[in-house]
Amino acid sequence: MTRNLPRDREQQGTRKVMMTGSALAAVLFVGFVVWFAAPQMFGAKDHLGRPPTGADNSAPATGVGTGVPTQREAVSEAAKTDPAATEDSTGSRARAIKQSIQPANLSDQQRQQLRSIISSANGPTMDRPNFEMMVGTSVPRQTQVADLPPEATQLLNGFWGDQYLIAGNDLIIVDQHSRRVAGIIAGVR
């Protein structure tokens, strides 16, 4: 039950409650500013609950959106030699692509021929891909790809019917059935 208080005591109590609330709000505001702004000002790790991948540090843990391939140059032997294999619900094609990675081993002459084939084909290019440039990584459906020219498949001795795109200066070969990166050939542009 409330008592009947004189008007000045009631105002004094209300003033105390308002001042305490204002002080608490000011402390919370300063705390949030320090919590969010201080790490960026001093280059420290932020506290936003991001996973410790290193993506918020100066060296990214993945190549997504950086234009830098995570894997320099490699091809999948499974995608190269077995283009007719299709993806199934168990993901066996994706596993085979990832597990059969080998170096590309192209000579300077082959690389020069590939460069001229790709430059005359005018295929899709992007500076910074929206996927990780690594053999076996899934290429998003919205990423534009084109059929790999037959001259390139002859030169590479495989990848018949597969697709490609140019990311930065690298040729990215995309498996036609699983839409996974089947090969990365550096320096073709």
Secondary structure, DSSP 4 states (H G I P E B T S, - for coil): ------HHHHHHHHHHHHHHHHHHHHHHHHHHHHHHHHHHHHTPPP-S---SSSTTSSS-SS-TTTS--SS-SEEEHHHHH-TT----TT-HHHHHHHHTEE-----HHHHHHHHHHHHHHT--EESS-SS--STTPBPPTTS--EEPPHHHHHHHT--TT-EEEEETTEEEEE-TTT-BEEEEE----
